[in-house]
């Protein structure tokens, strides 16, 4: 049985709360998860939890901050470690897939949040994340065009949308089947098809 120290620095307690919600979201319907359930998972009272977050929405915002920071850092590292733009695009694709496999609660929370009709702070943060992600993809694609790897007439904005949409499609199908792990085996084939659509025909 894991122990939960009663006295931790505020930053550590906030990080633990984020991880608790992500873990719970992988096991339960995210919309049904209460602050009471989050506190129970952490071995805390609700009152102790509320000292760090005033509401579940505030925890969701913290989760999106965590996702944006970690995901973008990982895709940047993957891209920088690649020798060519097309290899960097593949590395980013696979890194994103691996992030989802490691944290299946994240897409489940995103889907639940997007079903809300109001324009929440969490939705705005997701839009900012996608905008930053797309800008990275476009820079890689433009570099690929300059180096003659990618089709010189490639519409990089449309191609970046398709890149993200391909990942989203894989993730959604994996959630529908209840087997997130399957995208590890399906992702390489999906990227291979995508790659053929953007490379320069020699």
ZIVEN-V766605 format. One record per residue. N is the residue number from 1. RES is the residue in one small letter. PHI is phi in whole degrees, -180 to 180 (* if undefined). PSI is psi in whole degrees, -180 to 180 (NA if undefined). BURIAL is I if it has 9 or more other ideal C-beta (glycine too) atoms within 8 Angstrom, else O. Layout:
N/RES/PHI/PSI/BURIAL
N/RES/PHI/PSI/BURIAL
This chain:
1/x/*/121/O
2/x/-68/148/O
3/x/-99/154/O
4/x/-127/96/O
5/x/-53/139/O
6/x/-75/-27/O
7/x/-120/105/O
8/x/-128/154/O
9/x/-57/150/O
10/x/-58/-42/O
11/x/-63/-40/O
12/x/-67/-41/O
13/x/-65/-39/I
14/x/-66/-41/I
15/x/-64/-40/I
16/x/-64/-36/I
17/x/-66/-43/I
18/x/-59/-48/I
19/x/-65/-36/O
20/x/-64/-44/I
21/x/-67/-42/I
22/x/-61/-41/I
23/x/-66/-45/I
24/x/-63/-37/I
25/x/-67/-24/I
26/x/-76/-17/I
27/x/-108/-24/O
28/x/-136/165/O
29/x/-62/118/O
30/x/-56/-34/I
31/x/-69/-19/O
32/x/-92/-7/O
33/x/-78/125/I
34/x/-101/164/O
35/x/-64/-28/I
36/x/-64/-41/O
37/x/-67/-38/I
38/x/-64/-46/I
39/x/-61/-42/I
40/x/-62/-43/O
41/x/-60/-33/I
42/x/-87/-6/I
43/x/75/30/O
44/x/-121/169/I
45/x/-88/161/O
46/x/-60/-37/I
47/x/-60/-41/O
48/x/-66/-39/I
49/x/-65/-41/I
50/x/-69/-14/I
51/x/-70/-19/O
52/x/-110/-29/I
53/x/-139/126/I
54/x/-75/-17/O
55/x/-161/169/O
56/x/-65/-36/I
57/x/-60/-38/I
58/x/-65/-35/I
59/x/-69/-40/I
60/x/-60/-41/I
61/x/-62/-41/I
62/x/-65/-37/I
63/x/-62/-45/I
64/x/-66/-36/I
65/x/-62/-43/I
66/x/-63/-46/I
67/x/-61/-48/I
68/x/-59/-46/I
69/x/-64/-48/O
70/x/-72/-45/I
71/x/-65/-48/I
72/x/-65/-37/I
73/x/-64/-40/O
74/x/-71/-40/I
75/x/-71/-34/I
76/x/-63/-43/I
77/x/-63/-42/I
78/x/-64/-42/I
79/x/-66/-43/I
80/x/-68/-25/O
81/x/-83/-5/O
82/x/-95/149/I
83/x/-86/-22/O
84/x/-136/158/I
85/x/-58/-41/I
86/x/-68/-37/I
87/x/-66/-36/I
88/x/-65/-41/I
89/x/-62/-42/I
90/x/-65/-41/I
91/x/-63/-41/I
92/x/-63/-44/I
93/x/-57/-51/I
94/x/-69/-34/I
95/x/-66/-41/I
96/x/-63/-44/I
97/x/-59/-44/I
98/x/-64/-37/I
99/x/-61/-43/I
100/x/-66/-42/I
101/x/-62/-39/I
102/x/-72/-29/O
103/x/-133/67/I
104/x/-63/-19/I
105/x/-68/-25/I
106/x/-64/-54/I
107/x/-64/-31/I
108/x/-64/-41/I
109/x/-67/-41/I
110/x/-61/-44/I
111/x/-62/-44/I
112/x/-63/-41/I
113/x/-67/-39/I
114/x/-69/-17/O
115/x/-78/-15/O
116/x/-74/137/O
117/x/-75/-31/O
118/x/-78/157/O
119/x/-88/95/O
120/x/-86/164/I
121/x/-62/-36/O
122/x/-64/-42/I
123/x/-61/-42/I
124/x/-65/-37/I
125/x/-67/-38/I
126/x/-65/-42/I
127/x/-62/-39/O
128/x/-65/-41/I
129/x/-61/-48/I
130/x/-64/-37/I
131/x/-64/-45/O
132/x/-65/-38/I
133/x/-64/-47/I
134/x/-63/-39/I
135/x/-61/-39/O
136/x/-64/-44/I
137/x/-63/-44/I
138/x/-62/-40/I
139/x/-62/-42/O
140/x/-65/-41/I
141/x/-68/-39/I
142/x/-65/-37/I
143/x/-65/-40/I
144/x/-64/-36/I
145/x/-67/-43/I
146/x/-63/-34/O
147/x/-87/0/O
148/x/80/11/O
149/x/-81/-39/I
150/x/-106/157/I
151/x/-54/128/I
152/x/-64/-22/O
153/x/-99/11/O
154/x/-61/129/I
155/x/-81/100/O
156/x/-68/-30/I
157/x/-68/-45/O
158/x/-66/-40/O
159/x/-66/-35/I
160/x/-69/-37/I
161/x/-64/-42/I
162/x/-66/-38/I
163/x/-57/-53/I
164/x/-65/-41/I
165/x/-64/-34/O
166/x/-65/-44/I
167/x/-63/-45/I
168/x/-61/-39/O
169/x/-65/-44/O
170/x/-61/-44/I
171/x/-64/-46/I
172/x/-61/-44/I
173/x/-64/-37/I
174/x/-67/-37/I
175/x/-69/-36/I
176/x/-65/-36/O
177/x/-86/-11/O
178/x/75/20/O
179/x/-135/85/O
180/x/-66/-31/I
181/x/-59/-27/O
182/x/-63/-24/I
183/x/-70/-18/I
184/x/-62/-40/I
185/x/-84/-26/O
186/x/-88/-25/I
187/x/-61/-44/I
188/x/-59/-41/O
189/x/-66/-40/O
190/x/-65/-42/I
191/x/-68/-35/I
192/x/-60/-41/O
193/x/-66/-45/O
194/x/-60/-44/I
195/x/-59/-42/I
196/x/-62/-26/O
197/x/-80/-18/O
198/x/-114/-17/I
199/x/-73/157/I
200/x/-73/132/O
201/x/-80/120/O
202/x/-95/NA/O
